[in-house]
Amino acid sequence: MRVLVVGASGAIGTRLVPQLVDQGHEVTGSSRTPAKASLLHSLGADPITLDVLDASAVRAVVAAARPEAIIYQSTALAGARFGRSLDRTFGATNRLRTEGTDNLLAAASEAGVGKFVAQSFAPYRYAHEGGAVKTEDDPLVTVPPVSARQTFAAMSHLDEAVTRAGGIALRYGGFYGDPDGFAKLARKRQYPVIGDGAGVMSLIHLHDAAAATVLALDHEGPAIYNITDDEPAAMRDWVPVLAAAVGAKPPRHIPEWLARLVMGEGLTMMTQCRGASNAKAKKELGWTLRYPTWREGFTAAG
């Protein structure tokens, strides 16, 4: 197919484009600045520059590229600093998930694009009750922390807008496999174990996330899939393994009362979070993971 990848120069986009090309797709890849054109060309894409918040530019690009499918992967997290307010950290990304999504869906509808796949997120969002691992049908957090309400609302907006339009929202786990992601935080001892470390996280290697995204093109929406590995795990289990894999010192252990001074009520996202089951994606997409769990993946990513 002719595939337009919006956000092709990001952490997942740079893994996704080569896999699409390998499967015979004709790829147009966008970045926000012309500086990434040579990178995208080297990956096999026809590079373009696009500000997805510019509705008229989006319409023009979609009309010119004539894609049969659009894959939306834009975020604005490069160099982001995490602190007490998740909404402050994710402010620009929240606009991409709301306004950007709406602009692309409108352009896709106008141009008659048949398939739309978008990046969503699984960790922290499933209701902090019941079992430790949730499916796509389980309820989400209904009252997120005040400091994260805009962020949770933006993720829900994307899920709902994409599926309402007949598309597919992929709720990825926490990405690893990028030296500027979890590995960088672990080396700086900036990813601590808080309290007893019981909060459960679902992770995914960027290669496997890209592979699932390619497979989603062969399936009809509307649909939501958790794109996570086979082993959701408590922070106390996976964070020390990550640190060892990247040659870092063991993670710090911080009592909840101290972490609450920094994170406020947002601390519950770390201490009470639930994991996400990938059973639906594996069954319906025919997805086989190169790194079934973070145990193999951390070692490979180094």
N, C-alpha and C positions, 0 to 999 in steps of 0.2 A: 504494500500500500504506500501511497504518499502520506508521510507522517510529519506533522509539524510538532516539534518538541519545544515548548516555551519554557525557558529556564534551562537550556541545554548545557550551559557552561558550569553548572553547580556540581555539588558532590555526587548526586545521583545521576544527573544529566550526562556527565562525562563517562559514566559506566553504561548508561542506557543507550546512547547513540551508537557505539560500536556493536552492541548486541543487536540493535535494530538493523543495522547495515548487514551484519552477518546473516540475518534471517531474510535478506533480500528486499527490505523496505527502502524506499527512497526518502531520505530524511532532510528536512529543513530544520535547522536549529537556531534558536534565538538567544541572544544575550542582551543585557541592558546597555553595554558599551561596545564600540567597534574593536576595542583592544582584544576581545576574546575571539575575533574572527579566525585568526590563524589556528588557534587551538581547535575550534569546531571543524574547520576544514581538514585538519590532520586526523580527526576522528571519523571523517567520512560524511559529514553533514554539509549542506549548502548553508553558509552562515548568513544571518540577518541580525540587525539591531532593532530591538523593540522595547518600548516602555508599555507594559501591559495595562498601566493605569490611564493611558491615552486611548480612549475608546475609538476615535477616528483612525488612529494609527493601527489599532488592532484589526479593525474592519478591512483596512487597506492590505495589511499583510496576509490575512486569511484569504482574501479575494485573490491576491496575486499568487500565493503558494498553492491554492486549490487542493488542500489536503483532504484525504479521505478519513483521516483520524487526527485528533489533537491530543497530545499528552502534556498536561500542565504540571510543571515542577518548580515554579518560581518561589523562592523565599528570599529574605533579606537578613540573613543571620551571620554573614561573614564579619568577624570581628566583634560580634555582639558580646556585651558584658552582662552577666546574669547577677541579679541582686534581689532586693526585697519585692520589686514589682515585676511580675512576668509581663504585664501589659506594656510596661515601658520598654522592656527588652524586645518584645514581639510586635511593637507598634507598626513598623513598616510591613512586616510579614502579614499582620492582620488585614491591612489594606489590600495586599495582594490576594489574600484568601476571600475577601469580600468583593471589593470593586473589580479587582483583576479577574476573578472567576466570572462575575457577571458580564464584564466586557467580552471575555472570550466566548462565553455561552451564547451571547447575543450575536456575535460575529459568526459563530459556528452555525447557528440556526439560519441566519440570513444567507449563508453560503451553501447550506444543505450538507454540512459535514455529518457523516453518519455515526462516527464514534468519538467519544470524549472520555478520557481517563485522567484523573487528577490525584495529586498527592494530598493525603490526609494524614492523620496521626492517631495512634492507639494509646500510648502510655498516659497514665494519670487520669484518663477521661472516663473509664468505667466506674460505676457506682462503688463506693467504698463499703460494700456490704456483701455478705454471702461468701461464696467460694473465691479462691485466689486467682482463678483463671476464667476469663469471660469470653463469650462468643459475640458475634456481631448483633445478635438479637437481644443481648442483655442491656439493661438500662444504663445510661450515662449519668455522670454527676449532674444533678439538677441545680445545685446551689454551689458553684465554685467559689473559691476565696475571692474577696473583693479585688485583690491585686491581680487576679487572673480572669476576671469575668469577660473582658473584651476578647481575650485570647480564646477562651472556651467558646464564646459566641461566634467568633470568626471560623473556628473549625466546624462547628455545627452548621453554620451558613453554607460552607463549602459542601459538606456532605449532602445537605438537603437540596441545594440548588443543582448540584451535579446529577443526583439521582432523579430529581423531578424532571430534568431534561432528558432522562433516559441513559445517562452516563454511568461510569464506574468510579467510585471513590475508594482509593487504596489507603487503608489505615496502617501506615508503616510503623514498625517498632522503632526503638531508639537506634539510629544509624551508628555503625562502627565500620572500620576499614579505611577511614580517612585520618591521616596523621594530625589534622587540625581539629579533630572531634574529641571523643572520649579519651583517646590515647594522650592527647596534649594535656587534658585536665588531670589525668592520672599521673603523668610525669611531674606535674607541678603540685601534686597532692591537693588538688582543688576539687576532687570528687570524694567527699568523706562518706563514711558509714555513720548514719545518724541514729541515735538511740540503740535499739536492739537490731536495727537493720532489717526489719521484717517486711518493709514495703516491697512489693513484687513488680518487677520490670520485665517487659518483653523487648528483645533486641533483634536486630537483623543486620547482616553484613550487606554492604552496599551492592556487591555483585548479585546476591540473591534477590535483593529488592528490585534491581533492574530486570533480572530474569523474569520475575513475576509480572512486572509491568509489561514486558513484551508479550507474555502469554495472554494478558488481559485484552489485548487487541483482537484476539480470536473469539471473544465472548461478548454476548449481548448484555446490555444493562436494562433496567437500572439494577445496580448491585453495589454492595459494600463488602470489602474483604479486609480482614486483618492480615497484613503481610509481616509476619513475625517468625522467629525460629521455633524449634520444637520444645524449648525448655524455658518458659518463664521462670524467673528466679528472684529470690530475695536479694536485696542489696548486699547483705552481709556475705552472700555466697559469690556473686559474680564480680563485685568491685575489687576484692583482693586478687582474684585470678587475673583480671585485667592489668592491675598494677604489676604483677609478676611477669606477665607476658610482654610488657613494654619496658621491662627493666627498671621500674620505678620502685621507690620505697613503699612499704605497706601503707594503705590509706589511713588517714587520721580517723579516729572515732570521736564523735562529738555528741555530748548528751543533748537530749531534746530541748531542755530548758535554754541551753545556750544557742542552739540552732534557731529557736523561736525568736530570739532577740534580733536575728538577721532576717529571717524569712516571714515572721509574723504567722498569720493563720495559713499562709501558703505552705507551711511545713507539712500539712496533712497530705499534700500531693506526693511527698517523698516517703512518708511513714505509713500511709494507709493505701497506697496505690495497688491496683490489681493488674495481673497479666492478661494477655489476650491469646486466645486459641487460634492456630492457623489451619485447623482441620478443614474448614470450608474452602479456603484458597487451594489447599493441596488437592482436595477432591475435585472441585469444579474446574480449576485451571489446569490440572495435571502438572502441578508444580513440584519439582524435585530440587531440594536445596543442596548446593555445593557444601555449605557449612550448616549441618542440621542444628547445631547448638553453638552458643558462644564459646564453649570450651575449645572446639576445633578452630573456630573463627578467630578468636583472640591470638592463638598461636600462629596462625597463618598470616594475620595482619601485622603481628609484631609491633 
